[in-house]
Amino acid sequence: MTYCMQSEKKSRSKAPKARRWAVFSRTALGVFLSAGVIALPKAAHAQYAGHVSSYVVDANSGAVLSQVDPDLQRYPASLTKLMTLYMTFRALRGGEITPDTSVPVSIHASTQAPSKLGLVPGTRFVVQQAILGLVTKSANDAACALGELLGGGDEVRFANMMTQQARALGMSNTTFRNASGLPDPDQVTTARDLSVLAQHLVHDFPEYYHYFATPSFAFHGRMIPNHNPMLKTYAGADGMKTGYTDLAGHNLITSAQRSNVRLVAVLLGARSNPQRNMIMTKLLDQGFASEGVAPMAPLRQPTVLARHVRRRGHASGNTNSVVEVAEAPSGPRHYRPVGHGAKHRSVTKASIRMATSRHAVSTKKSSRHQKLIEGPGKKRAFALAPCVATAHFRALIFKNKRLRQGSEKSVWPARTQFTGLRSILRLTSLA
């Protein structure tokens, strides 16, 4: 018993010490965290959603003309394909492949998320088609298939080769995990690193740079347009790439040349395509102005695929407001009359068919009375219209039968037929 009392006293004396140590540890940890001595791991970019990073450089002199958070880690999205294309161009120059080399399509490549060419597993296409699919439509299935070809059948191996090439170019803050740029938490880059890659594409492979200016190309009987709007709107723009994911935002790299001055501009994290295009135009204009190049008028205003959404029962306050959509609707179009201060009724469907007496008599009761539950008032009264129409139709048939007894003709008198039909149509239309 004495031993038990002594052990109890020891445990009681240790408890306050443990509590004091826990409080001291939490306090010290808080002080270190606030002072920055201990840094906890952060997500690569999640806290920067909607925040723009940019970097503009003179590709000839290397002078940095403007920069905003150029070393902030971001997701590259489809700008990853620029490194895929760099690896492809290097293989073409080294003779490892040719533009006509056959590229097999695996199941893994065919199941990549859009945007894609719709490649079928087991089929083949050539390297030049893959290059054009990357620079125009930013096809993820084509990028994956091309990466598997260059990586010996393994996209992961090819991604490691891409990262090694990035280190060789001086892209110290970039890591690649796939050939397409589809979301991966470990696939990160910076605006400065992507500028380095874009400049190397311009200087290292001048014989292949023309691919970036391709407006469209034919693939399996359809024309694939280029997604880069700057090629059509900005004077002097002749290439580079767009990119987008929900987490990365709207990314864009543009290379433009005016009066022997070539600029490479990188923009990451815009909130929308119009904002991305507007900021990129401003960055390039300021860059050329700082280099002493006279401004030029835009080629044409950018076209935004949009539609006006009008809710039923609500008047539109601004008829010019639009909602941007990713692609044109493929379903059937529904048209409604536009009201100008007065109420309009639109006919959504018209169906005309011949009715027989047998069909009129055999109408189910559920269809006759199905509108009884719609509401009070006139709708309940009109719900009986099919029943009245059927009864009236029976009366007309009986009258016609009596007329047949005194005549060889089996037709109704014109006035009776017109009156009966008009009554039936009026009653059914009210229903």
C-alpha positions in Angstrom: 0.0 0.0 0.0 2.9 2.3 0.8 4.3 1.6 -2.7 1.0 2.5 -4.4 0.9 5.8 -2.5 4.4 6.7 -3.5 3.8 5.9 -7.2 0.6 8.0 -7.1 2.6 11.0 -5.7 5.2 10.6 -8.5 2.6 10.6 -11.2 0.9 13.7 -9.8 4.3 15.5 -9.7 5.0 14.6 -13.4 1.6 15.8 -14.6 2.2 19.6 -14.1 5.6 19.3 -15.7 4.1 17.6 -18.8 1.5 20.4 -19.1 4.1 23.1 -18.7 6.3 21.4 -21.4 3.3 21.2 -23.9 2.5 24.9 -23.3 6.2 25.9 -23.8 6.4 23.8 -27.0 3.3 25.3 -28.6 4.5 28.8 -27.7 8.0 28.2 -29.2 6.5 26.8 -32.4 4.3 29.8 -32.8 7.2 32.1 -32.3 9.3 30.3 -34.9 6.5 30.2 -37.4 5.8 33.9 -37.1 9.5 34.7 -37.4 9.9 32.5 -40.5 12.4 30.2 -38.9 10.2 27.1 -39.7 8.4 27.1 -43.0 5.5 24.7 -43.6 5.0 23.3 -47.1 2.5 25.3 -49.2 0.4 24.4 -52.2 2.2 25.4 -55.4 -0.3 28.0 -56.6 -3.7 27.5 -55.0 -3.4 30.8 -53.1 -2.6 32.7 -56.3 -5.8 31.8 -58.2 -6.7 34.9 -60.3 -3.4 36.6 -59.6 -1.5 37.5 -62.7 2.2 36.8 -63.3 3.9 38.4 -66.3 7.3 38.7 -67.9 8.3 40.6 -71.1 11.7 40.4 -72.6 13.5 41.5 -75.8 14.4 38.2 -77.4 17.3 39.8 -79.3 19.1 41.7 -76.5 17.8 39.8 -73.5 16.6 43.0 -71.8 13.8 42.6 -69.4 11.1 45.2 -70.2 8.6 44.4 -67.5 7.8 41.8 -64.9 5.2 41.0 -62.3 5.9 38.2 -59.8 8.0 36.3 -62.4 9.3 33.7 -59.9 5.9 32.8 -58.4 5.3 29.1 -58.9 2.3 28.5 -61.1 0.7 25.6 -63.0 1.7 25.8 -66.7 -1.5 24.1 -68.1 -1.1 23.6 -71.9 2.0 25.7 -72.0 3.6 22.4 -71.0 3.3 21.5 -74.7 6.0 24.0 -75.6 8.5 21.7 -73.9 7.0 18.7 -75.7 7.5 20.6 -79.0 11.0 21.5 -78.0 11.8 17.8 -77.4 10.2 17.0 -80.7 12.1 19.6 -82.7 15.3 18.4 -81.1 14.5 14.8 -82.2 13.7 16.0 -85.7 17.0 17.8 -86.0 18.9 14.9 -84.6 17.4 12.5 -87.1 15.7 10.3 -84.5 12.3 10.9 -86.2 11.0 12.6 -89.3 7.8 14.5 -90.0 6.4 11.4 -91.6 7.3 9.0 -88.7 4.2 7.0 -87.6 2.9 7.7 -84.1 0.9 4.9 -82.5 -2.2 5.8 -80.4 -2.4 4.0 -77.1 -5.5 3.6 -75.0 -3.8 5.9 -72.4 -3.4 8.6 -75.1 -6.9 8.2 -76.5 -8.5 8.6 -73.0 -6.9 12.0 -72.3 -9.3 14.8 -71.3 -10.2 17.5 -73.9 -9.1 19.5 -75.8 -8.3 16.6 -78.1 -8.3 15.4 -81.7 -10.4 12.3 -80.9 -7.7 9.8 -81.7 -8.8 6.2 -81.7 -6.6 3.6 -79.9 -4.8 1.2 -82.2 -4.6 3.7 -85.0 -1.6 5.8 -86.2 -0.9 9.3 -87.4 2.3 11.1 -88.3 4.6 13.4 -86.3 3.7 16.5 -88.4 0.0 16.0 -87.6 0.9 15.7 -84.0 2.9 19.0 -84.1 0.0 20.8 -85.9 -2.5 19.4 -83.4 -0.4 20.8 -80.5 0.1 24.3 -81.9 -3.5 24.8 -83.1 -6.0 22.8 -81.0 -3.7 22.1 -78.1 -4.7 18.4 -78.4 -3.9 16.5 -75.2 -4.3 13.1 -76.9 -1.8 14.0 -79.6 0.7 15.4 -77.0 0.4 12.2 -75.0 1.0 10.0 -78.0 3.9 12.1 -79.1 5.4 11.9 -75.6 5.0 8.1 -75.6 6.8 7.9 -78.9 9.8 10.0 -77.8 9.8 8.4 -74.3 10.1 4.8 -75.5 6.4 4.0 -74.9 6.2 5.7 -71.4 4.9 9.2 -70.8 6.3 9.3 -67.3 9.8 8.6 -68.7 9.3 11.4 -71.3 8.2 13.8 -68.5 11.4 13.1 -66.7 13.3 13.8 -69.9 11.4 17.1 -70.2 12.4 18.1 -66.7 16.1 17.3 -67.4 15.9 19.4 -70.5 14.4 22.2 -68.5 17.3 22.1 -66.1 19.8 22.2 -69.0 18.1 25.3 -70.4 18.3 27.1 -67.0 14.6 26.5 -65.9 15.5 25.9 -62.3 11.9 26.3 -60.9 10.1 24.0 -63.4 9.0 20.4 -63.1 7.1 18.4 -65.6 4.9 15.4 -64.9 3.2 14.8 -68.3 3.4 15.8 -71.9 0.1 17.7 -72.2 -0.2 20.0 -69.2 -3.2 18.3 -67.7 -3.5 19.0 -63.9 -0.9 17.5 -61.7 0.0 19.0 -58.3 3.7 18.5 -58.9 3.8 20.1 -62.4 4.8 23.7 -61.7 6.7 26.5 -63.4 7.3 30.3 -63.4 6.8 33.1 -65.8 10.6 33.6 -66.0 11.2 29.9 -66.8 8.6 29.9 -69.5 10.2 33.0 -71.1 13.5 31.1 -71.2 11.8 28.2 -73.0 10.0 30.5 -75.5 13.2 32.3 -76.3 15.0 29.0 -76.9 12.2 27.8 -79.2 12.7 31.0 -81.3 16.5 30.9 -81.4 17.3 27.2 -81.4 14.8 26.0 -84.0 14.2 28.7 -86.5 13.4 26.1 -89.2 10.4 24.8 -87.1 9.2 28.0 -85.6 6.8 28.6 -88.5 4.5 25.9 -87.1 3.4 28.3 -84.4 1.8 30.6 -87.0 -0.4 27.9 -88.5 -3.9 29.3 -88.7 -5.5 25.9 -89.2 -4.9 22.4 -90.6 -7.0 19.6 -92.1 -7.3 16.4 -90.1 -9.5 13.5 -91.1 -11.8 15.7 -93.3 -12.2 18.6 -90.8 -10.4 21.9 -90.4 -8.8 22.4 -87.0 -8.4 26.2 -86.2 -5.7 27.8 -84.1 -6.7 28.7 -80.5 -4.3 31.6 -80.3 -6.3 34.9 -80.8 -3.2 37.1 -80.9 -2.3 35.8 -84.4 -5.5 37.3 -85.7 -5.7 40.5 -83.7 -2.1 41.8 -82.9 0.1 43.2 -85.6 3.4 41.4 -85.6 2.4 38.4 -83.5 3.6 35.2 -85.2 3.4 32.4 -82.7 3.5 30.7 -79.3 0.7 29.1 -77.2 -2.4 29.4 -75.0 -3.2 27.3 -71.9 -6.0 26.9 -69.4 -7.2 24.9 -66.5 -9.4 25.8 -63.6 -6.5 26.0 -61.2 -4.0 27.6 -63.5 -6.2 30.2 -65.0 -5.9 31.6 -68.5 -2.3 31.5 -69.7 -0.7 32.9 -72.8 2.8 33.2 -74.4 3.1 35.5 -77.4 6.0 36.3 -79.6 5.8 39.3 -81.8 8.2 41.2 -84.1 8.1 44.8 -85.3 10.9 46.7 -86.9 13.5 44.0 -86.2 12.5 44.0 -82.5 11.2 40.7 -81.3 9.4 40.5 -77.9 8.4 37.4 -75.9 5.7 38.0 -73.4 4.4 35.5 -70.8 1.1 35.9 -69.0 -0.1 33.5 -66.3 -3.3 33.4 -64.2 -5.7 35.7 -66.0 -9.4 35.4 -64.9 -10.8 35.1 -68.5 -9.9 35.0 -72.1 -10.9 38.6 -72.8 -8.8 39.8 -69.8 -5.9 37.6 -70.9 -6.0 39.1 -74.4 -6.3 42.7 -73.2 -3.4 42.4 -70.7 -1.2 40.7 -73.3 -1.9 43.5 -75.8 -1.1 46.1 -73.2 2.2 44.3 -72.3 3.3 44.1 -75.9 2.4 47.7 -76.7 4.3 48.9 -73.7 7.3 46.7 -74.6 7.5 48.0 -78.1 7.0 51.6 -77.0 10.0 51.2 -74.6 12.1 49.9 -77.5 11.2 52.9 -79.6 8.9 51.1 -82.0 5.9 53.1 -83.3 2.5 51.7 -82.4 0.4 49.9 -84.9 -3.4 49.5 -85.2 -4.8 46.1 -84.3 -5.5 43.8 -87.2 -9.1 43.3 -86.2 -11.2 43.2 -83.0 -11.1 39.8 -81.2 -14.2 37.6 -81.8 -15.7 36.1 -78.7 -18.0 33.1 -79.1 -20.9 34.1 -76.9 -24.6 34.0 -76.5 -27.1 36.2 -74.7 -29.0 34.5 -71.9 -32.5 35.8 -71.2 -34.4 34.3 -68.4 -38.1 33.6 -68.9 -40.2 36.1 -67.0 -37.4 38.7 -66.6 -36.8 41.6 -68.8 -33.2 42.1 -70.1 -31.8 45.3 -68.8 -28.7 45.3 -71.1 -29.2 43.8 -74.5 -25.4 43.8 -75.2 -24.5 41.7 -72.3 -23.0 38.3 -73.3 -21.9 35.2 -71.6 -18.7 33.6 -72.8 -18.9 29.9 -73.7 -16.2 27.4 -74.5 -17.8 26.0 -77.6 -20.8 26.4 -79.8 -24.0 24.5 -78.8 -24.4 21.3 -80.7 -28.1 20.6 -79.8 -31.2 21.8 -81.6 -31.8 25.6 -81.4 -35.0 26.9 -79.8 -36.4 30.2 -81.0 -38.8 32.5 -79.1 -40.5 35.7 -80.4 -38.9 38.9 -79.1 -41.4 41.0 -77.2 -41.6 44.8 -77.8 -43.8 45.9 -74.9 -46.6 43.5 -75.6 -47.2 39.9 -74.7 -46.6 37.3 -77.3 -47.5 33.6 -77.4 -45.2 31.3 -79.3 -46.2 28.0 -80.8 -43.6 25.4 -79.8 -45.0 22.4 -81.6 -47.7 21.8 -84.2 -49.0 18.3 -84.9 -51.7 17.5 -87.4 -53.1 14.0 -88.0 -56.3 12.4 -89.3 -58.7 11.2 -86.6 -61.2 8.4 -87.0 -64.3 7.8 -84.9 -62.7 4.7 -83.4 -59.7 6.7 -82.3 -61.9 9.4 -80.8 -64.0 6.9 -78.9 -61.0 4.9 -77.6 -59.3 8.0 -76.0 -58.1 7.1 -72.5 -59.7 8.8 -69.6 -56.3 9.6 -68.1 -55.5 11.8 -71.1 -59.0 13.4 -71.0 -58.6 14.5 -67.4 -54.9 14.9 -67.0 -55.2 18.7 -66.8 -57.6 18.6 -63.9 -54.6 18.9 -61.5 -53.0 21.9 -63.1 -54.9 24.6 -61.2 -58.2 26.3 -60.4 -60.3 28.5 -62.5 -60.4 28.3 -66.3 -57.9 25.5 -66.5 -60.3 23.2 -64.8 -63.1 24.2 -67.1 -60.9 23.8 -70.2 -59.8 20.4 -69.0 -63.2 19.1 -70.0 -62.8 20.3 -73.5 -61.5 17.0 -74.9 -64.6 15.3 -73.5 -66.9 17.8 -75.0 -65.1 17.6 -78.3 -65.5 13.8 -78.3 -69.2 14.0 -77.6 -69.7 16.6 -80.3 -67.8 14.4 -82.7 -70.0 11.5 -81.9 -73.1 13.6 -82.6 -71.7 14.5 -86.0 -71.1 10.9 -86.8 -74.6 10.0 -85.8 -76.0 12.8 -87.9 -74.0 11.7 -90.9 -75.3 8.2 -90.5 -78.8 9.5 -90.6 -78.1 11.4 -93.8 -76.7 8.3 -95.4 -80.2 6.6 -95.2 -81.7 9.1 -97.7 -78.7 9.5 -100.0 -76.1 7.3 -101.8 -73.3 9.8 -100.9 -71.3 9.1 -97.8 -70.1 12.6 -97.2 -71.2 15.3 -94.8 -72.9 18.5 -96.0 -70.2 21.2 -96.4 -71.7 23.5 -93.8 -72.1 20.7 -91.2 -68.6 19.5 -91.8 -67.1 23.0 -91.5 -69.0 23.9 -88.4 -68.2 20.6 -86.6 -64.5 20.8 -87.4 -64.3 24.4 -86.3 -66.0 23.6 -83.0 -63.6 20.7 -82.3 -60.5 22.8 -83.1 -61.7 25.6 -81.0 -62.4 23.4 -78.0 -59.2 21.4 -78.3 -57.1 24.6 -78.6 -58.6 25.9 -75.4 -57.6 22.7 -73.7 
